[in-house]
Amino acid sequence: MTKRHMMRLHWKLFFPLVGLMWLIIGITISYFVMHEKQRLKDNLENRLLNVNNTIIDAYERGVDLQSTVDFIMMFTVNTALDPLRITVYDDSGEMVADNPAATILIRDSVGSVDPELERLWNQSGNATVQDMAYDNKKSMISSRMSRDGRIHSFAGLPYEGEVLDFLSVDPMIWIAVIILGMVSSGIAYFGSRAVSRNVYALKDFAQAIAADELPDDIDSSQFSQDELGDVSRNLLSLYRDKIHAEQEKMLHERQIGINVSHELNTPVGIIKGYIDTVLNDGNMPDDVRHRFLVRVQQNADRLASLINDIGMVMRLQENGRIACGAPVDFSQLAARLAEDIAQGHIADGMTFQYDVPDGCLVAGHESLLTNTLLNLVYNSAKHSGGTEITLRWLGEADGMHLFTFADNGKGVDEEHLGRLFDLFYRVDSGRSRKNGGSGIGLALVLRIITAMGGNITVENAETGGLKFTFALPVYESPVKK
């Protein structure tokens, strides 16, 4: 990550963020100031209304109006109502009482009536208040007429002096705004800087993974404790899983290569040995030569079968799924298997029993399923040491037919169960290599069943021997349109 790139992202984040913060602060403070000024103004308006209400109330109680005006003025000195203008007129427009220092005149020197004051004059009943220009000054003026219409009271405040001080907002608020803005800007600066660092750290980390240049000693604790850090940790975990899987795959493929080479070398070595012996001994008796050639033929057949099996395993592993369009009657398949076992002496010394209902149709490949069952039979016959093989249908669930294939032999140690389906894997104890077998049969069983959309597991049966449980898809007839 270059410093220039990080700073570029930093400022791209910082300026919009700090601008948004200042905008929010500005709108909030502006609303507060306007609201506060309106509240203070409403307070002054209520005071003016109360002045007029006091004067009209004094008139209606018969109190001297000039004394009332003087009394009011005495208590407004050096307050927000200083300088207060008060003037009282009778219904003929004659002045009844006033504040001589600040009189509100409804007529000027030539006798013209101020139109704004005249409008207030004509309003009756409740007191009113409004802003207007009076005596070349913006003023707040209130008026009220007595209920009998004989007295009009005017009270006014010019926007100057104590009034402006009263309506002004405390200057401390602007200091608070500046401090708040600076703190917000600092938070935005360091916050955007931290985010930009994390973003580019994540970018560099992802690029290192893509280029396969990630250091071996990198630790997840180095990442930040936030969402971006969580993403980095997840990427590290996925990367390590990928490397582990690749290493496992390479090790597996290497082991397969070694096993394939070993399995092929065994029959090839035997064939070569017999042929060399025949070629080098020109006086070999015919019966011995015939026996040697029979052994050559047997090992050649074994080699061909081994190559075919390895090829089938590899094709199934690469292709994944097998197209299974035709139904396979598993009960008929089991019946033919029982006949082949009896006639072909495939499992001499062991009886075969099956329990599969008629019409048990599975979606599969008939020849491959036959191969699968034969491999299971061969495995039991060569390695179990038992006397009985059973194939049973367990039922149907979730669109799958469930089956078990079991023998009553000695089973295997638990440590070997998880690897019985591995290619070329042999169990040294209980199922010795001396009994023959290439280690491909069960690997083929797993791959064939999986390729048909099924699954298979193996366990030691409670009564002894191995029990394979496998599932195959139920055949569903196409819907005729």
Residue pairs with C-beta under 8 A, 6 or more apart in sequence:
1 200
1 201
1 203
1 204
5 200
6 196
6 197
6 200
7 196
9 196
9 199
9 200
10 192
10 193
10 196
13 192
13 195
13 196
14 188
14 189
14 192
14 193
17 188
17 191
17 192
18 184
18 185
18 188
18 189
21 181
21 184
21 185
21 188
22 181
22 184
22 185
25 177
25 180
25 181
25 184
29 173
29 177
32 173
33 169
33 173
36 169
37 167
37 169
40 166
40 167
41 140
41 167
44 80
44 81
44 140
44 157
44 163
44 166
44 167
45 129
45 140
45 142
47 80
47 81
48 81
48 129
48 140
48 141
48 142
48 155
48 156
48 157
49 127
49 129
49 142
49 144
51 72
51 81
51 84
51 86
51 142
51 153
51 155
52 127
52 142
52 143
52 144
52 153
52 154
52 155
53 127
53 144
54 68
54 72
55 65
55 68
55 69
55 72
55 86
55 88
55 97
55 144
55 151
55 153
55 155
56 127
56 144
56 145
56 146
56 151
56 153
58 64
58 65
58 68
59 65
59 88
59 146
59 151
60 146
60 147
65 88
65 96
65 97
65 151
66 96
66 97
66 98
68 97
69 86
69 88
69 97
69 98
69 99
72 84
72 86
73 84
73 86
73 99
76 82
76 84
78 162
79 162
80 162
80 163
80 165
80 166
81 157
81 162
82 161
82 162
83 101
83 102
83 157
83 158
83 161
83 162
84 99
84 102
84 155
84 156
84 157
85 99
85 102
85 103
85 104
85 139
85 141
85 154
85 155
85 156
85 157
85 158
86 97
86 98
86 99
86 102
86 104
86 153
86 154
86 155
87 95
87 97
87 98
87 99
87 103
87 104
87 105
87 153
87 154
88 95
88 96
88 97
88 98
88 151
88 152
88 153
88 154
89 95
89 96
89 106
89 121
89 151
89 152
89 154
90 96
90 150
90 151
90 152
91 149
91 150
91 151
91 152
93 106
93 107
95 103
96 151
98 104
102 156
104 117
104 134
104 141
104 154
104 155
104 156
105 114
106 113
106 114
106 117
106 118
106 121
106 154
107 113
107 114
108 114
114 134
116 130
116 132
116 133
116 134
116 141
117 134
117 141
117 143
117 154
120 128
120 130
120 141
120 143
120 154
121 143
121 145
121 152
123 143
123 145
124 145
124 149
125 145
125 147
126 144
127 142
127 143
127 144
128 142
128 143
128 144
129 140
129 141
129 142
129 143
130 140
130 141
131 138
131 139
131 140
131 141
132 138
132 139
132 141
133 139
134 141
134 156
134 158
135 158
137 158
137 159
137 160
138 158
138 159
139 156
139 157
139 158
139 159
140 156
140 157
140 159
140 163
141 154
141 155
141 156
141 157
142 154
142 155
142 156
143 152
143 153
143 154
143 155
144 152
144 153
145 151
145 152
145 153
146 152
146 153
157 163
159 167
194 224
195 228
198 224
198 226
198 228
198 229
199 228
201 223
201 224
201 228
201 232
202 228
202 231
202 232
202 235
205 214
205 232
205 235
205 236
206 235
208 214
208 215
209 235
209 239
214 236
214 239
218 236
220 232
220 233
220 236
220 237
223 229
223 230
223 232
223 233
223 236
224 232
255 424
256 423
256 424
259 423
259 424
259 439
260 310
260 424
263 306
263 424
263 438
263 439
264 303
264 306
264 307
267 299
267 300
267 302
267 303
267 306
268 303
270 295
270 296
270 299
271 296
271 299
271 300
271 303
274 292
274 293
274 295
274 296
274 299
275 296
277 284
277 292
278 284
278 289
278 292
278 293
284 292
306 438
306 440
309 438
309 440
309 441
309 444
310 440
312 444
313 423
313 440
313 443
313 444
313 447
316 322
316 444
316 447
316 448
316 450
316 451
317 447
319 451
320 451
321 451
321 452
321 453
322 365
322 368
322 448
322 451
322 452
324 363
324 364
324 365
324 452
324 453
324 473
325 363
326 366
327 361
327 362
327 363
327 475
328 361
328 362
328 363
328 364
328 365
328 366
328 369
328 475
329 359
329 360
329 361
330 356
330 360
330 361
330 362
330 369
330 393
330 401
330 403
330 472
331 356
331 357
331 358
331 359
331 360
333 366
333 369
333 370
333 373
334 354
334 356
334 373
334 391
335 354
336 370
337 352
337 354
337 370
337 373
337 374
337 377
337 391
338 352
338 354
340 346
340 374
341 347
341 352
341 377
342 352
346 374
346 377
346 378
346 381
347 377
347 380
347 381
347 389
348 381
349 381
349 387
350 380
350 381
350 384
350 386
350 387
350 388
350 389
350 407
351 387
351 388
351 389
352 377
352 388
352 389
352 390
352 391
353 388
353 389
353 390
353 391
354 390
354 391
354 392
355 390
355 391
355 392
355 393
356 391
356 392
356 393
356 403
357 393
360 393
360 401
361 474
361 475
362 369
362 401
362 472
362 473
362 474
362 475
363 452
363 453
363 472
363 473
363 474
363 475
363 476
364 452
364 454
364 472
364 473
365 448
365 452
368 448
368 451
368 452
369 448
369 452
369 472
371 444
371 448
372 444
372 445
372 448
372 449
373 391
373 405
375 441
375 442
375 444
375 445
376 405
376 441
376 445
376 468
377 389
378 437
378 441
379 437
379 441
379 442
380 386
380 389
380 407
380 409
380 465
380 466
381 389
382 431
382 435
382 436
382 437
383 409
383 427
383 430
383 431
383 432
383 435
383 437
384 407
384 408
384 409
384 410
384 411
384 431
384 465
384 466
385 409
385 410
385 430
386 407
386 408
386 409
386 410
386 464
386 465
387 408
388 407
388 408
389 405
389 406
389 407
390 404
390 405
390 406
390 407
391 403
391 404
391 405
392 403
392 404
392 406
393 401
393 402
393 403
394 402
394 403
394 404
394 469
395 401
395 402
396 402
396 474
399 473
399 474
399 476
400 454
400 471
400 472
400 473
400 474
401 471
401 472
401 473
401 474
402 469
402 470
402 471
403 469
403 470
403 471
403 472
404 467
404 468
404 469
404 470
405 467
405 468
405 470
406 461
406 465
406 466
406 467
406 468
407 465
407 466
408 461
408 463
408 464
408 465
409 464
409 465
409 466
410 430
410 464
410 465
411 430
411 460
411 461
411 464
411 465
411 466
412 420
412 427
412 429
412 430
412 431
412 460
412 466
413 427
413 429
413 430
414 460
416 427
416 429
417 458
417 459
417 460
419 425
420 427
420 442
420 458
421 442
421 443
421 445
421 446
421 456
421 458
422 443
423 439
423 440
423 443
424 438
424 439
424 440
424 443
425 439
425 442
425 443
426 433
426 437
426 439
445 456
445 468
446 456
449 455
449 456
449 470
449 472
450 456
452 472
452 473
453 472
453 473
454 470
454 471
454 472
454 473
455 470
455 471
456 468
456 469
456 470
456 471
457 468
457 469
457 470
458 466
458 467
458 468
458 469
459 466
459 467
459 469
460 466
460 467
461 467
